[in-house]
Amino acid sequence: MKKRENDLTDADYEALSNLRYTLRRFMDFSASAAQEEGLPAQQHQALLAIRGHRGEDAMTIGLLAERLLIAPHSATELVGRLVAAGYVARRADPADKRRQTLELTEKADDVLRRLTAIHLTEIREMAPRLINMLQSLQQGSELEPDT
Protein backbone atom coordinates (compact mmCIF):
# COMPACT_ATOMS: atom_id res chain seq x y z
CA MET A 1 0.00 0.00 0.00
CA LYS A 2 1.27 3.43 -0.88
CA LYS A 3 1.38 6.27 1.60
CA ARG A 4 -0.39 9.48 0.63
CA GLU A 5 1.19 12.87 1.29
CA ASN A 6 -1.49 13.56 3.91
CA ASP A 7 -0.46 10.36 5.74
CA LEU A 8 3.03 11.61 6.60
CA THR A 9 3.91 11.07 10.25
CA ASP A 10 6.07 12.98 12.69
CA ALA A 11 8.52 10.07 12.40
CA ASP A 12 8.77 10.64 8.62
CA TYR A 13 9.71 14.27 9.16
CA GLU A 14 12.12 13.37 11.94
CA ALA A 15 13.85 10.68 9.85
CA LEU A 16 14.28 13.01 6.88
CA SER A 17 15.49 15.84 9.10
CA ASN A 18 18.03 13.56 10.79
CA LEU A 19 19.31 12.27 7.46
CA ARG A 20 19.75 15.77 6.06
CA TYR A 21 21.49 16.89 9.28
CA THR A 22 23.90 13.94 9.14
CA LEU A 23 24.69 14.59 5.48
CA ARG A 24 25.32 18.29 6.23
CA ARG A 25 27.64 17.31 9.08
CA PHE A 26 29.57 15.03 6.74
CA MET A 27 29.83 17.74 4.10
CA ASP A 28 31.09 20.17 6.75
CA PHE A 29 33.64 17.59 7.88
CA SER A 30 34.71 17.09 4.27
CA ALA A 31 35.09 20.80 3.55
CA SER A 32 37.12 21.30 6.74
CA ALA A 33 39.40 18.36 5.97
CA ALA A 34 40.03 19.65 2.45
CA GLN A 35 40.70 23.16 3.77
CA GLU A 36 43.29 21.75 6.19
CA GLU A 37 45.07 20.33 3.12
CA GLY A 38 44.90 23.73 1.44
CA LEU A 39 42.12 22.79 -0.98
CA PRO A 40 38.75 24.45 -1.37
CA ALA A 41 35.97 21.86 -1.11
CA GLN A 42 35.08 22.11 -4.80
CA GLN A 43 38.68 21.42 -5.82
CA HIS A 44 38.68 18.35 -3.58
CA GLN A 45 35.45 17.21 -5.22
CA ALA A 46 37.00 17.69 -8.65
CA LEU A 47 40.12 15.73 -7.80
CA LEU A 48 38.01 12.91 -6.40
CA ALA A 49 35.79 12.91 -9.51
CA ILE A 50 38.84 12.69 -11.77
CA ARG A 51 40.51 9.96 -9.68
CA GLY A 52 37.30 7.98 -9.29
CA HIS A 53 36.35 8.06 -12.97
CA ARG A 54 36.32 4.57 -14.43
CA GLY A 55 34.42 5.12 -17.66
CA GLU A 56 35.61 3.92 -21.02
CA ASP A 57 36.35 7.49 -22.11
CA ALA A 58 38.99 9.57 -20.36
CA MET A 59 37.89 12.34 -17.98
CA THR A 60 37.23 15.61 -19.79
CA ILE A 61 36.01 19.01 -18.67
CA GLY A 62 32.52 18.12 -19.92
CA LEU A 63 32.43 14.91 -17.90
CA LEU A 64 33.78 16.73 -14.87
CA ALA A 65 31.07 19.38 -15.17
CA GLU A 66 28.47 16.62 -15.30
CA ARG A 67 29.91 14.84 -12.23
CA LEU A 68 30.06 18.06 -10.20
CA LEU A 69 26.67 19.32 -11.43
CA ILE A 70 28.18 22.58 -12.62
CA ALA A 71 28.19 24.44 -15.94
CA PRO A 72 30.97 23.57 -18.41
CA HIS A 73 32.42 27.08 -18.22
CA SER A 74 32.60 26.76 -14.42
CA ALA A 75 34.39 23.43 -14.81
CA THR A 76 36.83 25.05 -17.22
CA GLU A 77 37.64 27.74 -14.63
CA LEU A 78 37.96 25.12 -11.89
CA VAL A 79 40.34 23.03 -14.00
CA GLY A 80 42.36 26.15 -14.75
CA ARG A 81 42.82 26.72 -11.01
CA LEU A 82 43.77 23.07 -10.48
CA VAL A 83 46.32 23.20 -13.32
CA ALA A 84 47.81 26.45 -11.93
CA ALA A 85 48.10 24.85 -8.47
CA GLY A 86 49.86 21.79 -9.92
CA TYR A 87 47.10 19.27 -9.20
CA VAL A 88 45.91 18.50 -12.73
CA ALA A 89 47.52 18.17 -16.14
CA ARG A 90 45.64 18.62 -19.41
CA ARG A 91 46.50 16.31 -22.28
CA ALA A 92 45.34 16.34 -25.89
CA ASP A 93 42.96 13.44 -26.46
CA PRO A 94 44.69 11.13 -28.96
CA ALA A 95 41.31 10.05 -30.36
CA ASP A 96 39.93 13.59 -30.74
CA LYS A 97 42.45 16.44 -30.83
CA ARG A 98 39.65 18.96 -30.13
CA ARG A 99 39.25 17.61 -26.59
CA GLN A 100 41.55 17.66 -23.63
CA THR A 101 41.70 14.90 -21.07
CA LEU A 102 42.43 15.51 -17.41
CA GLU A 103 45.00 13.64 -15.35
CA LEU A 104 46.00 14.03 -11.73
CA THR A 105 49.57 14.90 -10.85
CA GLU A 106 51.60 13.21 -8.14
CA LYS A 107 50.86 16.21 -5.91
CA ALA A 108 47.13 15.59 -6.34
CA ASP A 109 47.53 11.86 -5.72
CA ASP A 110 49.32 12.57 -2.43
CA VAL A 111 46.72 14.99 -1.07
CA LEU A 112 43.83 12.88 -2.32
CA ARG A 113 45.25 9.76 -0.65
CA ARG A 114 45.35 11.55 2.71
CA LEU A 115 41.88 13.04 2.31
CA THR A 116 40.33 9.79 1.14
CA ALA A 117 41.76 7.87 4.11
CA ILE A 118 40.24 10.26 6.66
CA HIS A 119 36.94 10.42 4.74
CA LEU A 120 36.64 6.64 4.70
CA THR A 121 37.34 6.52 8.45
CA GLU A 122 34.60 9.10 9.06
CA ILE A 123 32.14 7.28 6.79
CA ARG A 124 32.83 3.97 8.51
CA GLU A 125 32.11 5.59 11.88
CA MET A 126 28.89 7.14 10.55
CA ALA A 127 27.73 4.06 8.65
CA PRO A 128 25.66 2.41 11.41
CA ARG A 129 23.70 5.63 12.05
CA LEU A 130 23.21 6.25 8.33
CA ILE A 131 22.07 2.69 7.75
CA ASN A 132 19.52 3.01 10.56
CA MET A 133 18.25 6.31 9.17
CA LEU A 134 17.93 4.95 5.65
CA GLN A 135 16.18 1.81 6.88
CA SER A 136 13.77 3.98 8.84
CA LEU A 137 13.00 5.98 5.71
CA GLN A 138 12.73 2.83 3.62
CA GLN A 139 10.20 1.28 5.98
CA GLY A 140 7.72 4.01 5.09
CA SER A 141 5.80 3.19 1.92
CA GLU A 142 6.34 5.07 -1.30
CA LEU A 143 4.33 8.29 -1.46
CA GLU A 144 1.28 8.38 -3.66
CA PRO A 145 0.45 11.81 -5.10
CA ASP A 146 -2.88 13.34 -4.13
CA THR A 147 -5.40 13.10 -6.95
Z-matrix of the N, CA and C atoms (Angstrom, degrees):
N
C 1 1.450
C 2 1.523 1 109.47
N 3 1.297 2 115.67 1 138.01
C 4 1.454 3 120.26 2 -178.86
C 5 1.523 4 110.39 3 -91.96
N 6 1.314 5 114.51 4 144.76
C 7 1.456 6 121.11 5 178.54
C 8 1.520 7 108.89 6 -86.50
N 9 1.310 8 116.71 7 136.75
C 10 1.466 9 121.81 8 177.06
C 11 1.522 10 108.47 9 -89.91
N 12 1.318 11 116.84 10 155.05
C 13 1.461 12 120.97 11 179.93
C 14 1.519 13 111.51 12 -53.52
N 15 1.316 14 117.93 13 -36.73
C 16 1.463 15 121.34 14 -178.84
C 17 1.523 16 111.77 15 -71.67
N 18 1.337 17 118.41 16 -13.01
C 19 1.454 18 122.51 17 -178.38
C 20 1.521 19 112.90 18 -93.15
N 21 1.324 20 117.87 19 8.50
C 22 1.460 21 120.58 20 179.65
C 23 1.525 22 109.28 21 -62.77
N 24 1.331 23 114.97 22 141.32
C 25 1.461 24 120.47 23 -178.84
C 26 1.523 25 110.38 24 -107.33
N 27 1.313 26 115.14 25 167.50
C 28 1.465 27 120.10 26 174.17
C 29 1.527 28 110.07 27 -58.92
N 30 1.326 29 116.70 28 -35.81
C 31 1.465 30 120.90 29 179.20
C 32 1.533 31 111.21 30 -64.61
N 33 1.333 32 117.86 31 -35.12
C 34 1.465 33 120.84 32 176.80
C 35 1.526 34 110.51 33 -62.06
N 36 1.329 35 115.26 34 -46.62
C 37 1.466 36 119.50 35 179.82
C 38 1.523 37 110.63 36 -65.32
N 39 1.315 38 116.79 37 -41.05
C 40 1.457 39 120.90 38 -179.60
C 41 1.533 40 110.53 39 -63.79
N 42 1.329 41 117.28 40 -44.60
C 43 1.464 42 120.99 41 -178.98
C 44 1.531 43 110.94 42 -62.51
N 45 1.327 44 116.25 43 -44.65
C 46 1.462 45 119.50 44 179.38
C 47 1.523 46 111.15 45 -66.38
N 48 1.308 47 117.34 46 -41.11
C 49 1.462 48 121.63 47 177.77
C 50 1.529 49 110.83 48 -61.14
N 51 1.333 50 116.42 49 -45.08
C 52 1.467 51 120.57 50 -179.91
C 53 1.526 52 111.73 51 -64.65
N 54 1.318 53 116.80 52 -39.54
C 55 1.461 54 119.84 53 178.12
C 56 1.526 55 110.52 54 -63.24
N 57 1.330 56 116.21 55 -48.05
C 58 1.467 57 119.46 56 -179.17
C 59 1.529 58 111.03 57 -62.98
N 60 1.326 59 117.94 58 -37.94
C 61 1.459 60 122.01 59 178.05
C 62 1.532 61 110.13 60 -63.52
N 63 1.319 62 116.91 61 -45.09
C 64 1.461 63 121.00 62 -179.56
C 65 1.521 64 110.98 63 -64.29
N 66 1.319 65 117.11 64 -41.40
C 67 1.467 66 120.26 65 177.38
C 68 1.524 67 111.29 66 -64.38
N 69 1.329 68 117.23 67 -40.53
C 70 1.478 69 120.24 68 177.43
C 71 1.523 70 110.61 69 -63.44
N 72 1.333 71 116.48 70 -40.68
C 73 1.469 72 119.83 71 178.62
C 74 1.527 73 110.21 72 -62.33
N 75 1.332 74 116.38 73 -41.34
C 76 1.468 75 118.76 74 178.38
C 77 1.526 76 110.58 75 -64.47
N 78 1.321 77 117.09 76 -43.87
C 79 1.463 78 120.03 77 179.90
C 80 1.533 79 110.90 78 -63.02
N 81 1.325 80 117.40 79 -36.65
C 82 1.461 81 120.79 80 176.37
C 83 1.530 82 110.31 81 -66.06
N 84 1.330 83 116.07 82 -43.64
C 85 1.459 84 120.61 83 175.31
C 86 1.529 85 110.31 84 -56.65
N 87 1.332 86 116.09 85 -47.05
C 88 1.453 87 121.72 86 -177.45
C 89 1.525 88 111.57 87 -61.97
N 90 1.321 89 116.25 88 -45.91
C 91 1.466 90 120.23 89 -179.75
C 92 1.525 91 110.72 90 -63.20
N 93 1.325 92 117.10 91 -40.56
C 94 1.468 93 120.80 92 179.32
C 95 1.523 94 111.35 93 -66.00
N 96 1.332 95 116.61 94 -42.25
C 97 1.463 96 120.17 95 179.48
C 98 1.526 97 110.64 96 -63.12
N 99 1.322 98 116.52 97 -42.98
C 100 1.465 99 120.12 98 178.52
C 101 1.523 100 110.59 99 -63.59
N 102 1.323 101 116.27 100 -42.74
C 103 1.475 102 120.78 101 -179.85
C 104 1.526 103 110.53 102 -61.02
N 105 1.329 104 116.98 103 -38.69
C 106 1.469 105 120.12 104 177.91
C 107 1.533 106 111.48 105 -62.61
N 108 1.320 107 116.80 106 -26.41
C 109 1.472 108 121.49 107 177.02
C 110 1.526 109 111.50 108 -89.45
N 111 1.339 110 116.38 109 1.53
C 112 1.455 111 120.18 110 179.30
C 113 1.514 112 114.74 111 85.44
N 114 1.332 113 116.37 112 15.93
C 115 1.463 114 121.00 113 -178.60
C 116 1.526 115 110.83 114 -114.42
N 117 1.316 116 117.86 115 131.33
C 118 1.458 117 118.81 116 168.03
C 119 1.533 118 108.63 117 -63.69
N 120 1.319 119 116.66 118 151.56
C 121 1.465 120 121.75 119 -176.30
C 122 1.524 121 112.32 120 -54.65
N 123 1.325 122 117.81 121 -41.01
C 124 1.459 123 120.08 122 -177.57
C 125 1.535 124 111.27 123 -66.88
N 126 1.318 125 117.31 124 -33.90
C 127 1.465 126 119.92 125 176.68
C 128 1.524 127 110.22 126 -67.71
N 129 1.333 128 116.50 127 -39.50
C 130 1.460 129 119.90 128 175.88
C 131 1.522 130 110.12 129 -60.92
N 132 1.322 131 116.48 130 -45.29
C 133 1.466 132 121.02 131 178.55
C 134 1.526 133 110.40 132 -58.49
N 135 1.308 134 116.76 133 -42.43
C 136 1.469 135 120.82 134 -179.44
C 137 1.521 136 111.18 135 -64.63
N 138 1.319 137 116.68 136 -45.33
C 139 1.463 138 119.54 137 179.09
C 140 1.521 139 110.66 138 -60.92
N 141 1.319 140 116.20 139 -42.56
C 142 1.461 141 120.17 140 179.20
C 143 1.528 142 111.05 141 -64.85
N 144 1.322 143 117.40 142 -39.98
C 145 1.467 144 121.04 143 178.52
C 146 1.529 145 110.86 144 -63.35
N 147 1.320 146 116.48 145 -40.88
C 148 1.469 147 120.33 146 179.22
C 149 1.530 148 109.74 147 -67.08
N 150 1.316 149 115.99 148 -48.04
C 151 1.483 150 120.34 149 -177.81
C 152 1.527 151 111.86 150 -65.57
N 153 1.319 152 116.66 151 -36.33
C 154 1.452 153 120.89 152 -176.65
C 155 1.517 154 114.80 153 -84.02
N 156 1.312 155 117.41 154 -5.96
C 157 1.472 156 121.02 155 -177.71
C 158 1.527 157 110.46 156 -69.37
N 159 1.318 158 115.30 157 124.95
C 160 1.458 159 120.20 158 -179.53
C 161 1.526 160 111.71 159 -126.92
N 162 1.310 161 117.57 160 20.04
C 163 1.453 162 121.01 161 -179.94
C 164 1.517 163 111.70 162 -69.99
N 165 1.306 164 115.17 163 169.18
C 166 1.468 165 119.83 164 178.47
C 167 1.522 166 111.18 165 -66.70
N 168 1.329 167 116.79 166 -38.23
C 169 1.457 168 121.10 167 178.06
C 170 1.520 169 109.66 168 -85.40
N 171 1.331 170 115.86 169 151.17
C 172 1.454 171 120.70 170 177.27
C 173 1.529 172 109.98 171 -68.68
N 174 1.318 173 116.01 172 158.65
C 175 1.473 174 120.90 173 178.33
C 176 1.519 175 109.07 174 -68.46
N 177 1.317 176 115.74 175 132.30
C 178 1.460 177 123.14 176 177.13
C 179 1.520 178 108.07 177 -125.85
N 180 1.327 179 115.83 178 172.35
C 181 1.461 180 119.85 179 177.30
C 182 1.527 181 110.32 180 -61.60
N 183 1.315 182 117.74 181 -38.80
C 184 1.461 183 120.84 182 178.93
C 185 1.519 184 112.25 183 -62.38
N 186 1.340 185 115.90 184 -45.15
C 187 1.468 186 119.42 185 177.51
C 188 1.521 187 111.30 186 -65.30
N 189 1.320 188 116.78 187 -38.42
C 190 1.458 189 120.34 188 178.51
C 191 1.524 190 110.49 189 -63.54
N 192 1.316 191 116.72 190 -43.66
C 193 1.469 192 120.50 191 177.81
C 194 1.525 193 110.23 192 -57.65
N 195 1.321 194 115.57 193 -43.34
C 196 1.467 195 120.34 194 179.46
C 197 1.524 196 111.06 195 -62.83
N 198 1.318 197 117.28 196 -45.11
C 199 1.474 198 121.57 197 -178.30
C 200 1.521 199 112.22 198 -66.17
N 201 1.324 200 117.17 199 -33.22
C 202 1.468 201 120.81 200 -178.52
C 203 1.523 202 112.58 201 -93.07
N 204 1.337 203 116.39 202 -3.58
C 205 1.467 204 121.45 203 -178.46
C 206 1.521 205 111.49 204 58.47
N 207 1.334 206 114.85 205 45.69
C 208 1.468 207 120.85 206 177.46
C 209 1.522 208 108.61 207 -127.95
N 210 1.321 209 116.17 208 164.94
C 211 1.462 210 121.96 209 179.06
C 212 1.534 211 109.89 210 -69.97
N 213 1.329 212 117.00 211 148.70
C 214 1.474 213 119.49 212 179.05
C 215 1.527 214 113.68 213 -54.59
N 216 1.332 215 117.59 214 -39.18
C 217 1.474 216 117.96 215 -179.75
C 218 1.530 217 110.96 216 -67.11
N 219 1.337 218 117.47 217 -31.77
C 220 1.468 219 120.21 218 176.08
C 221 1.523 220 110.30 219 -68.84
N 222 1.332 221 116.57 220 -38.67
C 223 1.465 222 120.45 221 177.07
C 224 1.524 223 110.63 222 -64.88
N 225 1.321 224 117.08 223 -37.97
C 226 1.466 225 120.79 224 177.93
C 227 1.526 226 110.48 225 -61.27
N 228 1.337 227 116.68 226 -43.90
C 229 1.465 228 120.82 227 178.53
C 230 1.525 229 111.00 228 -65.42
N 231 1.332 230 116.35 229 -41.30
C 232 1.459 231 121.17 230 178.84
C 233 1.525 232 110.73 231 -62.27
N 234 1.316 233 116.90 232 -45.45
C 235 1.467 234 120.66 233 178.45
C 236 1.521 235 109.97 234 -63.23
N 237 1.307 236 117.53 235 -38.98
C 238 1.470 237 120.06 236 176.85
C 239 1.520 238 111.78 237 -57.84
N 240 1.339 239 116.64 238 -41.83
C 241 1.471 240 120.31 239 178.25
C 242 1.534 241 110.96 240 -67.45
N 243 1.335 242 116.38 241 -38.20
C 244 1.468 243 119.81 242 179.19
C 245 1.524 244 111.81 243 -68.40
N 246 1.327 245 117.08 244 -37.52
C 247 1.468 246 121.13 245 176.31
C 248 1.528 247 109.49 246 -64.99
N 249 1.337 248 116.71 247 -46.47
C 250 1.470 249 121.05 248 -178.99
C 251 1.529 250 111.57 249 -61.62
N 252 1.340 251 117.10 250 -32.59
C 253 1.464 252 121.19 251 -179.57
C 254 1.529 253 112.37 252 -84.68
N 255 1.330 254 117.00 253 -4.69
C 256 1.457 255 120.65 254 177.39
C 257 1.517 256 114.93 255 84.46
N 258 1.333 257 117.48 256 19.35
C 259 1.463 258 121.02 257 -179.48
C 260 1.531 259 113.84 258 -95.31
N 261 1.317 260 116.60 259 -25.61
C 262 1.462 261 121.12 260 -174.17
C 263 1.521 262 109.72 261 -134.09
N 264 1.325 263 114.97 262 143.99
C 265 1.469 264 121.11 263 172.98
C 266 1.525 265 107.51 264 -117.19
N 267 1.322 266 115.10 265 140.16
C 268 1.471 267 120.85 266 174.50
C 269 1.524 268 107.71 267 -97.85
N 270 1.323 269 115.25 268 139.07
C 271 1.462 270 121.01 269 178.57
C 272 1.520 271 108.21 270 -130.86
N 273 1.318 272 116.37 271 144.28
C 274 1.468 273 119.91 272 174.83
C 275 1.525 274 107.77 273 -68.25
N 276 1.318 275 116.11 274 133.04
C 277 1.463 276 121.22 275 178.52
C 278 1.524 277 108.28 276 -70.95
N 279 1.334 278 118.42 277 120.00
C 280 1.463 279 120.09 278 -178.55
C 281 1.531 280 112.67 279 -61.77
N 282 1.324 281 116.96 280 -29.25
C 283 1.465 282 120.72 281 -178.59
C 284 1.522 283 112.48 282 -81.53
N 285 1.313 284 117.41 283 -26.17
C 286 1.471 285 122.17 284 -177.47
C 287 1.524 286 108.19 285 -148.32
N 288 1.304 287 116.77 286 98.00
C 289 1.470 288 122.20 287 -174.27
C 290 1.533 289 113.00 288 -62.53
N 291 1.339 290 117.84 289 -13.39
C 292 1.470 291 120.21 290 178.76
C 293 1.530 292 111.48 291 -76.42
N 294 1.323 293 116.51 292 -20.06
C 295 1.466 294 120.90 293 -177.58
C 296 1.520 295 110.92 294 -102.93
N 297 1.323 296 113.37 295 155.84
C 298 1.455 297 119.86 296 172.49
C 299 1.518 298 108.49 297 -117.73
N 300 1.313 299 115.57 298 139.17
C 301 1.451 300 120.29 299 175.42
C 302 1.529 301 108.40 300 -99.15
N 303 1.304 302 115.19 301 158.82
C 304 1.462 303 121.14 302 -176.81
C 305 1.516 304 109.82 303 -114.92
N 306 1.315 305 115.87 304 133.76
C 307 1.458 306 122.17 305 178.40
C 308 1.521 307 108.91 306 -132.35
N 309 1.325 308 115.09 307 143.42
C 310 1.458 309 119.60 308 176.55
C 311 1.519 310 110.28 309 -79.23
N 312 1.315 311 115.28 310 147.76
C 313 1.459 312 121.19 311 174.72
C 314 1.528 313 108.78 312 -89.70
N 315 1.302 314 115.77 313 172.25
C 316 1.471 315 120.42 314 177.06
C 317 1.533 316 110.01 315 -61.47
N 318 1.310 317 116.78 316 -37.23
C 319 1.472 318 120.98 317 177.12
C 320 1.528 319 110.33 318 -58.39
N 321 1.312 320 117.00 319 -44.39
C 322 1.465 321 121.22 320 179.17
C 323 1.517 322 110.70 321 -66.39
N 324 1.326 323 116.94 322 -42.56
C 325 1.463 324 120.46 323 178.60
C 326 1.526 325 111.10 324 -57.79
N 327 1.325 326 116.56 325 -42.44
C 328 1.469 327 120.83 326 -179.09
C 329 1.526 328 111.57 327 -63.00
N 330 1.317 329 117.19 328 -50.30
C 331 1.463 330 120.45 329 -177.88
C 332 1.523 331 110.92 330 -68.06
N 333 1.312 332 116.60 331 -37.69
C 334 1.463 333 120.52 332 -179.69
C 335 1.527 334 111.18 333 -68.13
N 336 1.317 335 117.48 334 -35.83
C 337 1.467 336 121.33 335 177.10
C 338 1.530 337 109.77 336 -61.56
N 339 1.318 338 117.30 337 -45.31
C 340 1.471 339 120.48 338 179.49
C 341 1.528 340 111.03 339 -64.43
N 342 1.329 341 115.87 340 -46.77
C 343 1.466 342 119.76 341 -178.35
C 344 1.525 343 112.00 342 -65.16
N 345 1.307 344 116.87 343 -40.57
C 346 1.463 345 119.94 344 -179.48
C 347 1.518 346 110.75 345 -65.07
N 348 1.311 347 117.96 346 -40.06
C 349 1.471 348 120.95 347 179.38
C 350 1.528 349 110.71 348 -60.47
N 351 1.324 350 117.88 349 -45.86
C 352 1.472 351 118.40 350 -178.30
C 353 1.526 352 111.42 351 -73.51
N 354 1.332 353 117.47 352 -30.45
C 355 1.466 354 120.36 353 176.12
C 356 1.529 355 110.79 354 -66.92
N 357 1.314 356 117.05 355 -42.70
C 358 1.459 357 119.62 356 179.33
C 359 1.523 358 111.28 357 -64.90
N 360 1.329 359 117.33 358 -37.71
C 361 1.466 360 120.42 359 176.13
C 362 1.528 361 110.12 360 -61.65
N 363 1.314 362 116.79 361 -45.58
C 364 1.473 363 121.18 362 179.56
C 365 1.532 364 110.64 363 -63.23
N 366 1.305 365 117.11 364 -44.14
C 367 1.468 366 120.58 365 -179.84
C 368 1.525 367 110.63 366 -63.36
N 369 1.317 368 116.77 367 -41.65
C 370 1.469 369 119.71 368 179.56
C 371 1.520 370 111.42 369 -64.11
N 372 1.325 371 117.23 370 -33.68
C 373 1.469 372 120.40 371 176.45
C 374 1.529 373 111.15 372 -71.78
N 375 1.316 374 117.03 373 -34.94
C 376 1.468 375 121.92 374 -179.07
C 377 1.524 376 112.93 375 -81.39
N 378 1.311 377 117.38 376 -20.80
C 379 1.462 378 121.70 377 -170.68
C 380 1.525 379 114.50 378 -51.92
N 381 1.326 380 120.10 379 -47.52
C 382 1.468 381 117.88 380 -178.99
C 383 1.539 382 112.87 381 -59.72
N 384 1.321 383 117.32 382 -41.14
C 385 1.477 384 120.38 383 178.32
C 386 1.516 385 110.63 384 -66.11
N 387 1.327 386 117.05 385 -43.75
C 388 1.465 387 120.47 386 179.05
C 389 1.526 388 111.55 387 -62.91
N 390 1.303 389 116.19 388 -42.78
C 391 1.466 390 119.89 389 179.17
C 392 1.525 391 109.94 390 -60.55
N 393 1.328 392 116.71 391 -44.74
C 394 1.471 393 119.91 392 178.60
C 395 1.523 394 111.46 393 -61.60
N 396 1.324 395 116.80 394 -42.31
C 397 1.467 396 120.12 395 179.50
C 398 1.522 397 111.12 396 -63.69
N 399 1.319 398 115.84 397 -45.45
C 400 1.464 399 119.64 398 -179.17
C 401 1.531 400 111.42 399 -65.93
N 402 1.318 401 116.43 400 -38.88
C 403 1.465 402 118.80 401 177.09
C 404 1.523 403 110.84 402 -64.81
N 405 1.321 404 116.48 403 -37.94
C 406 1.459 405 120.37 404 177.60
C 407 1.521 406 110.60 405 -62.40
N 408 1.325 407 116.57 406 -42.71
C 409 1.459 408 120.56 407 178.20
C 410 1.523 409 111.14 408 -68.69
N 411 1.324 410 116.46 409 -36.40
C 412 1.459 411 120.45 410 -178.79
C 413 1.522 412 111.83 411 -69.64
N 414 1.305 413 117.57 412 -29.03
C 415 1.460 414 120.85 413 -178.71
C 416 1.517 415 112.45 414 -66.93
N 417 1.344 416 116.99 415 -27.23
C 418 1.460 417 119.89 416 173.51
C 419 1.519 418 108.10 417 -70.67
N 420 1.313 419 116.87 418 144.96
C 421 1.471 420 120.44 419 -179.69
C 422 1.515 421 110.06 420 -74.02
N 423 1.299 422 115.46 421 159.70
C 424 1.456 423 122.57 422 177.03
C 425 1.528 424 109.54 423 -60.21
N 426 1.315 425 116.06 424 139.17
C 427 1.472 426 120.23 425 -179.43
C 428 1.505 427 111.03 426 -71.42
N 429 1.292 428 115.05 427 140.18
C 430 1.473 429 122.40 428 174.80
C 431 1.516 430 106.62 429 -108.50
N 432 1.344 431 117.81 430 126.56
C 433 1.472 432 119.01 431 -179.80
C 434 1.525 433 111.38 432 -64.64
N 435 1.340 434 114.01 433 145.98
C 436 1.480 435 118.37 434 174.67
C 437 1.517 436 109.39 435 -65.44
N 438 1.323 437 115.53 436 139.65
C 439 1.473 438 119.30 437 178.30
C 440 1.497 439 110.22 438 -119.12
